[in-house]
Amino acid sequence: MLTPMLNLSASVLYLTAGGLLVRSLLETGPPISRKSLTLGLAAAGVILHAISILNSMSPHLAFGFTSAASLIAWVITALFVITALARPIENLGVLVLPVAAIATLGAWLWPGQLQIGVTGSSLLAVHLVISMLAYAFLALAMVQAILLTIQEKRLHQHHPGHLLQALPPIETMETLLFQMISAGFILLSLTLVSGVFFTKEIFGKPVVFNHHTVLSLVSWLVFAILLAGRWRFGWRGRIAARWTIGGFAFLLLAYLGTKFIVEFIIQE
């Protein structure tokens, strides 16, 4: 009974915080800052969400699709709250918080099949922590890219509206975008390197070329090209946003797409 209440409470807090952000973006007149209240509600949701995950955690390190999605959503939301305390990214919660609420409810309503994982491996634990952080930074970058695309489109249409008044200047948005991408790319690189040692420990060979590995490498390559293009050609705006969204799409398929196919479609 405790886990359902925790999941439901966390979801309500996420949705309430997200609703406040949407209200701020849609209101007419000067933007009203509700940052403290929004982040407070989101932080409370993160705490309850964490307790729920710990309460229902399997002794194994491999989770079913909805459990993995819930854990990843928690990492993304926690990183969002922490980063928003120091950077003007609170409006990313418009997308981050509703998705976190859905993932939290999904893990409770459709727990799926817990797959047997590897226990007792400190190397695997380090690999998972790094990969989750990489995913979180790049997920936030993807949301930032979506908002940046909308922002730039409104500017070109000479119809700024209240959304542009609520968002930081476009130069600040781009700076924050590439800061997130740079951090995520470094962590993704460490994930791939640590994955080589992990697969050697578990499977006896350094690289296992499955869907997860190939899609992760493609995602890494996309972000590497984007950062090189930013450094060499000054890529920005829609070009940067499209590469960011594309790179994260491959990463999404690598982490959750293959797991969804195996668990719900192939049902192995």
ABEGO torsion letter per residue (X at the ends): XAAAAAAAAAAAAAAAAAAAAAAAAABBEBBBBAAAAAAAAAAAAAAAAAAAAAAABBABABBBAAAAAAAAAAAAAAAAAAAAAABBAAAAAAAAAAAAAAAAAAAAABAEBBBBBBBGBAAAAAAAAAAAAAAAAAAAAAAAAAAAAAAAAAAAAGBAEAAAAABBBAAAAAAAAAAAAAAAAAAAAAAAAAAAAAAAAAAGBABBBBAAAAAAAAAAAAAAAAAAAAAAAGBBEAAAAAAAAAAAAAAAAAAAAAAAAAAAAAGX
